[in-house]
Amino acid sequence: MPALLEGKTALVLGVANKWSLAYAVAEAYRREGARLILTYQGERQRETVETIGAELSAARVLPCDVSRENELAALARAIENDGRLDAVLHSIAFANREDLTRPFIETSRSGYLLAQEVSAYSLVAVSRAVAPLMTEGGSIATLSYLGAVRVVPNYNVMGVAKAALEAVVRYLASDLGPRGIRVNAISAGPIKTASARAIGGFSSILDHVAARAPLRRNTDPAEVADAAVFLASTLSRGVTGNVIYVDSGFSIMAV
């Protein structure tokens, strides 16, 4: 059976370490034959991501702070020199720790705006920068969470940012559809990542999901990665503007 992404170039933003979902997706993209481009934010992340890039045989490892238009423009120019782009995985989110540890009503104005800019608006900025490179159409995918549509204890401002992100997916899907570019989100179940540790009571959330999800277990990163492969491949050519839940079915449960 041929690799699902053979001959395609895939950009992955947000690989922070080997435990991140972006890493699992990048690994799956490579397995399916994609030419990988990874990004890092700032010199502090550079060495780690370059090491990961070497292990994954990435074609390029490029700097990109999604809050800086000049870096997005430079990223697009660097990719354009190599040819077209076929798939993008956006795995970028951030909120101040204090806004995840106090009641949502106490969220600071600056903290709210920061979470929105990095976690939601960045998908708009990234899509605008790279869409011209997707000359034969393609796929843009991002990562969301159930906290976008339900109240999850201690998720707070990040849940509101994820709600905005899912709305962004729908509007981008409408804008970019005529170009043959599909935009979707994967809402993954809770997974032990470095960012998840910032959420208070995360271990109890894992226990709750494992006990009540239809599959009676938590989500494996490889399951999220395989869903991302599906979205990047021609198998999903008719799918856009959707949020696909990869969460052992927990999202369907009322209690």
N, C-alpha and C positions, 0 to 999 in steps of 0.2 A: 504494500500500500504506500503511495507517495506521501511525503510529508505535507501536512496541511498548509504550511506557510512557506514552502519552497519558493525561492525567487522573490520573496517580499522583504522589504526593509521595515523594521519596527523600532519606534522610539519609545523608551521607557523612562518616565520621569518619576523619581521618588524612591530609588533603590538606596536605602540608608544602611542596610546591613543584611546579613544572610537570613535574618528572621523576619524581614519585612515581606509583605504580600507582593510588593513590586519585584522583589528578588525571585519569588516563586513564579511569577508571571514571566519574567525575563528568561528564567531557566526553561520554562515550558515553550516559550517562543523559539528559543534556540533548538530545543529538541525537535520541533516541527520544521526546522530548516530556515528560520528567519535570520536575516542579517540584522544584528543588534546595534542600536545606538543608545547609550546610557548617559544620564546627566547627573551632575552633582551641584550642590549649593555651597559655594565658598570653599576656601582652602582647607577648612577643618574637615570637610568630607572628602576632599579630593583623593587622598591616598587610599582610603577605604574603598571608594567606588572604582578607582583605577585597578585595585587588586581584584575586586569582584569582576570587573570588565575583562581582565586578563583570563580569569578562570572560566568565564562564559564565552571566551573568544569573541568579545564584542568588537565590532569594526571601529567604533569611535566611542570615546568617553569625553563629553563636552561639559563646560560650565554652564549653568543656567539658574539664575535666581528669578523665579516667575513673577516677582513683584517689580522687576526692572525691565522696562520695555526694550532698552538697548541690549540686554542680554538675550531676550527672546529673539530680537532681530538678528543678533550675531549667530544664535543657534540655527535659525532658519537659513541664513547664508551658508553656514558650514554644511548643513545637510543638502542644500541645493547643489552644492559643488559635486556631491556624490550621486546625484540622480533623484528619482522620485521617492516619495514616502508612501507607505501603504497602511501602516497601523500605528496608533498612538495609545499608550497606557498612561493615564494621569493618576498618580497615587500620591497626592500632595494634600496635606491638611495640617493645620496648626491652631492651637488656642493656648492662651496663657494658663499656666497650671492653677493659678488662683481662681480663674473663672470656671475651673472644673471641680473646685473643692468647696465652693460656697453656693448658696441658693442662686438659682438662675436670675431671680429678680435683682440680685446684687451685682450682676454683670456690669463691668465698667463700659463706658461708651467706646473707649479706645480698644478694649479687649474684644468687644463685639465687632467693631470694624476690622480689626486685625484678623479675626477668625473668618469673617466673610471674604476678605481680600485673598487670603492665602488658600482657603479651603474651597471657595466657590468661584469667585471672579477669576481666579487663575486658570480655570478651564476655558473661560471665554478668551482670555489673553493668549493662551497656548493655541487654541483652535484657530484664532485669527492669524497667528504667526505661521502655522504649519499647513493650513488648508490649501494655500496655493501650491504647495509641494505635492499634494495628493492628486496628481494630474490624471490618474486613472481611477479616481474614487478611492474608497478605503474605509477604515474603521477608526473611530475615536472612542475609547472606553475610559471610564473613571470608576472609582471605588466609593461606595456609600455604606450606610449601616441603618439598621432598623430604627435607630434614634431619630431618623429624619421624619418618620411618620408616627412614632409613638414615644411617650416619655420614658426614657431610660435613666434610672437614678445616676446622678453625677455626670451625665453626658452633657447636659446643660447647653452652653453656647455652641458646642460642636454639633449638637442635634439640629439646632436652628440653621447652622451653616450647611449641614448635609441636606436639609430640606431645600435650601436655596440651590444647592448643587444639582439636586434632582430636577428642579424646575429649569435650571440652565441646560441640562441634557435635552429636555423637550424642545426648548426654543432653538438650540443649536441644531437639533435634528431637522427642524423645519427649515432653518436657513440654509443648511448645507446639503439637504437631500437632493436638490436639483443638480448638484455637482457629483452625485453618486457617493457622498460621504455619509456614513451612518454613525450615529452618536448614541451610546447606551451607557448604562451604569450597572455595576454588579453590587448588590447589597449582600455583603458577606456576613456570616454569623460571627460571633466574638471569637477571636483568635489571639493567642499569646504573642503579641508583638511588643517592641519597645514602647511604641506610642500608647498601647493599651494599658500599660502599667500606670499611666497618669490618671486613669479613671478609678476613683475610689470604689472599693468593693468589687473589683473586677473578678476576683476568684469566685465570689458568690454568684455572679452573673453566669460564669461558665458552668457552675454546678446546676443552676436553675435550668439553663438551656439543655444540658445533657439529660436532665431528669424528665423534661416535658416535651422536647422536640419529637416529632413523629419517628425519626430515626434513632432516638434515644442516645445521641452522641453530639459532640461539638463538631464544628467544621474543620476540615483539613485544608491547609493552604494549597495543596495540590488540586483540590476540587475547584477552588477559586481560579487557579491558574488555567485549568482546563476550560472553564467557562470563558476566560479571556481569550484563549486560543480559538474557541468557537466563534466569538464575536469578531476576531481579527481575520477569520477565514471566510471563504465564499459560502460556507455552509449557512452563514447567518445573513446572506445577501438581502433577505427580505425583512430583517429585524432592525428597527431604529426607533429612537425615542423611548426606549423601555428601561425599566429597572428589573433586572433578573436577580431573584433571590437564590443565593447559594448558602443555606443556613440549616441544613438538615430538616427543613420544613417548619422551623420554629415560628416563622412569621404568620402562619395560618392559624395558630392556636389562640384562643380567646383568653384562656387562663392557664 
